[in-house]
Amino acid sequence: MLKKEIILALQALNGFGLSTIKSLSDFATTLNLEDDFDANKLLDFLSFAKAKKALKRVKVEDLSLSILQNALDLAKLQIEKASKLGIKIISINDNCYPHLLKDLLNDKQKNVAPILLYAKGNTDLLNQKSVAIIGSRTPTIEGEKAATYFSKEFASNGFNIVSGLALGCDALAHQSALKANGATTAILAHGLDVSIYPKENKDLAKSIVENNGLLISEYGIGTPCTSYQLVERDRLQSGMSTATVLIQSKINGGSMHAVNFALYNKRLLYAVNYKANLVDVSVIQGNIHLLEGKNALPLGANNLQDVISTIDSNL
């Protein structure tokens, strides 16, 4: 397996995407690599991997020693900055990496688990039993009540509440878990050292860490937030959770990204089932679509304890 420093160095090089680095890491497990990796040894490793067809699309001949040394220097700098900021860098090869996340698949059945995670706070939560609670940034009053109630109940029953720190349902999920003295994890779409997005939840992020919760991201030190990354992080919410609970969503709402990954990976998926007088509200059309298509199981106050038992039995 490859050390975190080498993974970080490879990420700094052109042409080394997630699948390429994972292939190299798998290839490295077959070798007896020394811990001390300088630019010369890294070049030797990449050349050998190329010869053995473990590295395909990258032209190793374009990688000079100076390029590799610069990448290694950048990796060391990232590690030093993270350490000073209390941010832990976790490799997919580490024991504390979320076990449910390791085999995360997309719609093409390709593994899309991050090879590195950045964490600030209580890393014990990475493998605690977890439920992702997601939903609209602009829920109805009923949606706000549902997010608050179900998050509190799941937290009180020992579940780590996973969400994305967005406005609306996400924020209510985190806040309710904290009020219940429970555990909560927020997955961010930017480096853990940059300004919290959205800025309205800056204090909430601080409160999560201060109350034995956890902030995590797949993005390195200094990485700003982008719309693409906001979509990408959604897969991690359902990816590290035994079950996903949809509070409210439009048919094409952002929460559906996390919903789809729950379906791709055959995870338990629940959607709050609202009363008939809400059926025309656009913000719950995603719920109705999933429930009518039997892609999601219904969740209400009347069957909550049965749902909790079902999730517990799937751990």
Order of alpha helices (4+ residues) and beta strands (2+ residues): alpha-alpha-alpha-alpha-beta-beta-beta-alpha-beta-alpha-beta-alpha-beta-alpha-beta-alpha-beta-alpha-beta-alpha
